[in-house]
Amino acid sequence: MNLTQLTSQIILMFILMLVGLMINKLGFMHAQTSTDLTNILLYVVSPCLIIKAFEQTFSANRLQMLGRVIMAIVVIYAVMILITQLAFKHVSDVNLRRIMRYGSVYSNAGFMGIPLTSSLFGATGVFYAVASLAAFNIFSWTHGITLFTGKQGSRRDNFKQIVLNPNIIAIIAGLILFITSFKLPTIANSAVTYVSAINTPLSMIVIGNSLADVKLNRETLDKRLWWVLLLRNLIFPYLAIVVLQLMGITGIPLYTTVLMAACPVAGIVVLFTLKVHGNPGPAVALMSISTILSVVTIPLVFALASLH
């Protein structure tokens, strides 16, 4: 992996975020506009990108490698969840404890990971990255939401969130396309390609817009959040490197999975906090600082990967 290329791509991403921040400051994007664009990204653009990645000639070796990546990711999640359960059990503030646990485990794989993967590794990278995206959605809507709602959460509703998630549907549809080697009609393929192309710039602009309204103060920036940043931005991505290499996964499958794991705190931590009427300040601060730090920590993680 070329670290110079990776760093340049991350810097480009942050420039696009700055465009989003500038758009916000100029008053060109309001809260409803940001929400609408987020929905377009989640429900239309990202699924198109996934389907595009799977539209290729069937390869048994590639499918087998995808299966190994999925197994590795399940192991990584299990270890992360265990560590955070033990590490933060003595945090007395319930709101802060659940934010710390969720923020440590779940990365911004969809909004930041997929665009980075697509830019660096193309369709092949996205093909393997969907394993991380699927795992994120499954774990987030089972373990993740339980951190906030406890036993109050409806299993039926959470199951529906997983099954009806457009990215999960796109992964299933993509796997069918891949296994059957079916090719979309030319016009449909062109439409999917055009829609997929806006994923990277639009994702970064939306993230930049969300960072524009962040206000950091003593109330939102609890010093214990630095432990979360250490886990999310450095230690857990390194854990991913170790697990993947122990399972014999190398090359693009390793790099894409590590890239998804090295992404900053997932923005959904804010939504889950609001869902249970908690104070969203620490969640917003955590997500924002983690995102800013990732411009340094992601290349650092890949430097560590190259040493193994």
C-alpha positions as CSV (number, residue, x, y, z in Angstrom):
1,M,0.0,0.0,0.0
2,N,1.4,3.4,-1.0
3,L,1.2,5.6,2.1
4,T,1.7,8.7,0.0
5,Q,-1.3,7.9,-2.1
6,L,-3.4,7.1,0.9
7,T,-2.4,10.3,2.7
8,S,-3.1,12.4,-0.4
9,Q,-6.5,10.8,-0.7
10,I,-7.3,11.5,2.9
11,I,-6.2,15.1,2.5
12,L,-8.5,15.4,-0.5
13,M,-11.3,14.0,1.6
14,F,-10.8,16.7,4.2
15,I,-10.7,19.4,1.5
16,L,-14.1,18.2,0.4
17,M,-15.2,18.3,4.1
18,L,-14.0,21.9,4.2
19,V,-16.2,22.6,1.2
20,G,-19.1,21.2,3.2
21,L,-18.1,23.3,6.2
22,M,-17.9,26.5,4.0
23,I,-21.3,25.7,2.4
24,N,-22.8,25.6,5.9
25,K,-21.2,28.8,7.0
26,L,-22.5,30.6,3.9
27,G,-26.0,29.4,4.7
28,F,-26.4,27.3,1.6
29,M,-27.2,24.1,3.4
30,H,-29.8,23.9,6.2
31,A,-30.6,21.1,8.6
32,Q,-33.4,19.6,6.4
33,T,-31.2,19.8,3.3
34,S,-28.4,17.9,5.2
35,T,-31.0,15.3,6.3
36,D,-32.3,14.9,2.8
37,L,-28.8,14.4,1.3
38,T,-27.9,11.9,4.0
39,N,-31.0,9.9,3.1
40,I,-30.1,10.0,-0.6
41,L,-26.6,8.8,0.2
42,L,-27.8,5.9,2.4
43,Y,-30.8,4.8,0.4
44,V,-29.8,5.5,-3.2
45,V,-26.1,6.2,-3.8
46,S,-24.4,3.7,-1.5
47,P,-26.6,0.8,-2.7
48,C,-25.7,1.7,-6.3
49,L,-22.0,1.7,-5.4
50,I,-22.3,-1.8,-3.8
51,I,-24.2,-3.3,-6.8
52,K,-21.6,-1.8,-9.2
53,A,-18.8,-3.5,-7.2
54,F,-20.4,-6.9,-7.4
55,E,-21.1,-6.7,-11.1
56,Q,-18.2,-8.8,-12.2
57,T,-17.3,-12.3,-13.4
58,F,-17.8,-15.0,-10.8
59,S,-14.7,-16.2,-9.0
60,A,-14.8,-19.0,-6.4
61,N,-11.5,-17.8,-4.9
62,R,-12.8,-14.3,-4.4
63,L,-16.0,-15.5,-2.8
64,Q,-14.0,-17.8,-0.5
65,M,-11.8,-14.8,0.5
66,L,-14.9,-12.7,1.2
67,G,-16.1,-15.5,3.5
68,R,-12.8,-15.5,5.4
69,V,-13.0,-11.7,5.7
70,I,-16.5,-12.0,7.2
71,M,-15.3,-14.5,9.8
72,A,-12.4,-12.3,10.7
73,I,-14.7,-9.3,11.1
74,V,-17.0,-11.2,13.4
75,V,-14.0,-12.1,15.6
76,I,-12.8,-8.5,15.7
77,Y,-16.3,-7.2,16.7
78,A,-16.5,-9.9,19.5
79,V,-13.1,-8.8,20.9
80,M,-14.0,-5.1,20.7
81,I,-17.3,-5.6,22.4
82,L,-15.7,-7.6,25.2
83,I,-12.9,-5.0,25.7
84,T,-15.3,-2.1,25.9
85,Q,-17.7,-3.9,28.3
86,L,-14.8,-4.4,30.7
87,A,-13.0,-1.1,30.1
88,F,-15.9,1.2,30.7
89,K,-18.0,-0.7,33.3
90,H,-17.0,1.7,36.1
91,V,-18.1,4.9,34.2
92,S,-21.0,6.0,36.5
93,D,-22.6,8.4,34.0
94,V,-25.0,6.2,32.0
95,N,-25.2,8.5,29.0
96,L,-21.4,8.8,28.8
97,R,-20.8,5.1,29.3
98,R,-23.0,4.0,26.4
99,I,-21.5,6.7,24.1
100,M,-18.0,5.5,25.0
101,R,-18.9,1.9,24.4
102,Y,-20.6,2.5,21.1
103,G,-18.1,5.1,19.9
104,S,-15.1,2.7,20.5
105,V,-16.6,-0.2,18.6
106,Y,-18.4,1.3,15.6
107,S,-16.6,3.2,12.9
108,N,-17.9,5.5,10.2
109,A,-17.5,2.7,7.7
110,G,-20.4,3.7,5.3
111,F,-19.9,7.5,5.1
112,M,-16.1,7.6,5.1
113,G,-14.9,4.0,4.6
114,I,-16.7,3.2,1.4
115,P,-15.7,6.5,-0.4
116,L,-12.0,6.0,0.6
117,T,-12.1,2.4,-0.4
118,S,-13.7,3.2,-3.7
119,S,-11.1,5.9,-4.4
120,L,-8.1,3.8,-3.5
121,F,-9.0,0.3,-4.6
122,G,-11.9,0.7,-7.0
123,A,-14.7,-1.9,-7.4
124,T,-12.4,-4.7,-6.0
125,G,-11.9,-2.8,-2.8
126,V,-15.6,-2.1,-2.4
127,F,-16.4,-5.8,-3.0
128,Y,-14.5,-6.7,0.2
129,A,-15.5,-3.6,2.0
130,V,-19.2,-4.6,1.9
131,A,-18.3,-7.3,4.5
132,S,-17.5,-4.6,7.0
133,L,-20.5,-2.6,6.0
134,A,-22.8,-5.6,6.5
135,A,-21.3,-6.4,9.9
136,F,-21.6,-2.8,11.0
137,N,-25.3,-2.8,10.2
138,I,-26.0,-6.1,11.8
139,F,-24.0,-5.5,15.0
140,S,-25.1,-1.8,15.3
141,W,-28.8,-2.7,15.2
142,T,-28.4,-5.6,17.7
143,H,-25.6,-4.9,20.2
144,G,-25.2,-1.2,19.4
145,I,-28.7,-0.1,19.9
146,T,-29.1,-2.3,23.0
147,L,-26.3,-0.3,24.7
148,F,-28.8,2.7,24.5
149,T,-32.2,1.1,24.8
150,G,-31.4,-1.9,27.0
151,K,-34.3,-4.4,27.0
152,Q,-36.7,-1.7,25.9
153,G,-35.6,-2.1,22.3
154,S,-38.0,-4.2,20.1
155,R,-36.2,-7.1,18.6
156,R,-38.7,-7.1,15.8
157,D,-38.1,-3.5,14.9
158,N,-34.3,-4.0,15.1
159,F,-34.6,-7.0,12.8
160,K,-36.6,-5.0,10.4
161,Q,-33.9,-2.3,10.5
162,I,-31.3,-4.9,9.4
163,V,-33.3,-6.7,6.8
164,L,-34.8,-3.6,5.2
165,N,-31.5,-1.7,5.3
166,P,-30.9,-0.7,1.6
167,N,-27.2,-1.5,1.9
168,I,-28.0,-5.1,3.1
169,I,-30.5,-5.5,0.3
170,A,-27.9,-4.2,-2.2
171,I,-25.3,-6.7,-0.8
172,I,-27.8,-9.6,-1.3
173,A,-28.7,-8.4,-4.8
174,G,-25.0,-7.9,-5.6
175,L,-24.1,-11.4,-4.4
176,I,-26.8,-12.8,-6.7
177,L,-25.3,-10.8,-9.6
178,F,-21.8,-11.9,-8.8
179,I,-22.6,-15.6,-8.4
180,T,-24.7,-15.7,-11.6
181,S,-22.3,-13.4,-13.5
182,F,-25.4,-11.5,-14.6
183,K,-24.8,-8.1,-16.3
184,L,-27.2,-5.3,-16.0
185,P,-28.6,-3.8,-19.2
186,T,-26.3,-1.1,-20.6
187,I,-28.7,1.8,-19.7
188,A,-29.2,0.5,-16.2
189,N,-25.5,0.0,-15.8
190,S,-24.8,3.5,-16.9
191,A,-27.3,4.9,-14.5
192,V,-25.8,2.9,-11.6
193,T,-22.3,4.1,-12.6
194,Y,-23.4,7.8,-12.7
195,V,-25.1,7.6,-9.3
196,S,-22.2,5.8,-7.7
197,A,-19.8,8.5,-8.9
198,I,-21.2,11.1,-6.6
199,N,-20.7,9.0,-3.4
200,T,-17.3,10.3,-2.4
201,P,-17.8,14.1,-2.9
202,L,-21.3,14.1,-1.5
203,S,-20.4,12.0,1.6
204,M,-17.5,14.3,2.5
205,I,-19.6,17.5,1.9
206,V,-22.3,16.2,4.2
207,I,-19.8,15.2,6.9
208,G,-18.1,18.7,6.6
209,N,-21.5,20.3,7.0
210,S,-22.2,18.4,10.2
211,L,-18.9,19.4,11.7
212,A,-19.6,23.1,11.1
213,D,-22.1,23.3,14.0
214,V,-19.9,21.5,16.5
215,K,-19.2,23.5,19.7
216,L,-16.5,22.0,22.0
217,N,-16.5,23.0,25.7
218,R,-15.9,21.4,29.1
219,E,-19.4,20.0,29.2
220,T,-19.1,18.1,25.9
221,L,-15.4,17.2,25.9
222,D,-15.1,14.9,28.9
223,K,-11.4,13.8,29.4
224,R,-12.5,10.2,29.5
225,L,-13.4,10.4,25.8
226,W,-9.7,10.4,24.9
227,W,-9.7,6.7,25.9
228,V,-12.4,6.1,23.3
229,L,-10.4,8.0,20.6
230,L,-7.3,5.9,21.4
231,L,-9.3,2.7,21.0
232,R,-11.3,3.7,17.9
233,N,-8.6,5.5,16.0
234,L,-5.6,3.3,16.8
235,I,-5.9,0.2,19.0
236,F,-8.9,-1.4,17.4
237,P,-7.6,-0.9,13.8
238,Y,-4.4,-2.5,14.9
239,L,-6.4,-5.3,16.4
240,A,-8.0,-5.8,12.9
241,I,-4.5,-6.0,11.4
242,V,-3.5,-8.7,13.8
243,V,-6.7,-10.8,13.4
244,L,-6.7,-10.5,9.6
245,Q,-3.1,-11.6,9.3
246,L,-3.5,-14.5,11.7
247,M,-6.3,-15.7,9.4
248,G,-4.0,-15.4,6.4
249,I,-5.7,-12.5,4.8
250,T,-3.4,-10.2,2.8
251,G,-3.5,-7.7,-0.1
252,I,-6.6,-5.7,-1.0
253,P,-8.9,-7.8,1.3
254,L,-6.7,-6.9,4.3
255,Y,-6.2,-3.2,3.3
256,T,-9.9,-2.5,2.7
257,T,-11.0,-4.2,5.9
258,V,-8.3,-2.3,7.9
259,L,-9.4,0.9,6.2
260,M,-13.0,0.4,7.2
261,A,-11.8,-0.4,10.8
262,A,-9.6,2.7,11.0
263,C,-12.4,5.1,10.2
264,P,-13.5,7.6,12.9
265,V,-16.5,7.2,15.2
266,A,-19.8,6.5,13.5
267,G,-22.2,9.4,13.3
268,I,-25.1,7.2,14.3
269,V,-23.9,7.4,17.9
270,V,-25.5,10.9,18.0
271,L,-28.8,9.5,16.6
272,F,-28.9,6.7,19.1
273,T,-28.2,9.1,21.9
274,L,-31.1,11.4,20.8
275,K,-33.3,8.3,20.5
276,V,-33.2,7.7,24.2
277,H,-33.3,11.5,25.0
278,G,-29.7,11.6,26.2
279,N,-27.3,14.5,26.1
280,P,-25.8,14.4,22.5
281,G,-23.0,16.8,23.3
282,P,-20.3,14.2,24.2
283,A,-21.4,12.1,21.2
284,V,-21.0,15.0,18.8
285,A,-17.7,16.0,20.2
286,L,-16.4,12.5,20.1
287,M,-17.4,12.0,16.4
288,S,-16.0,15.4,15.4
289,I,-12.6,15.0,17.1
290,S,-12.2,11.4,15.9
291,T,-12.9,12.5,12.3
292,I,-10.3,15.3,12.5
293,L,-7.7,13.0,14.1
294,S,-8.3,10.4,11.4
295,V,-6.3,12.4,8.9
296,V,-3.2,11.4,10.9
297,T,-4.3,8.1,12.4
298,I,-5.4,6.3,9.2
299,P,-2.0,6.7,7.5
300,L,-0.4,5.7,10.9
301,V,-2.5,2.5,11.0
302,F,-1.4,1.6,7.5
303,A,2.2,2.2,8.3
304,L,1.8,-0.3,11.1
305,A,0.2,-2.7,8.7
306,S,3.2,-2.5,6.4
307,L,5.5,-3.4,9.2
308,H,3.8,-6.8,9.7
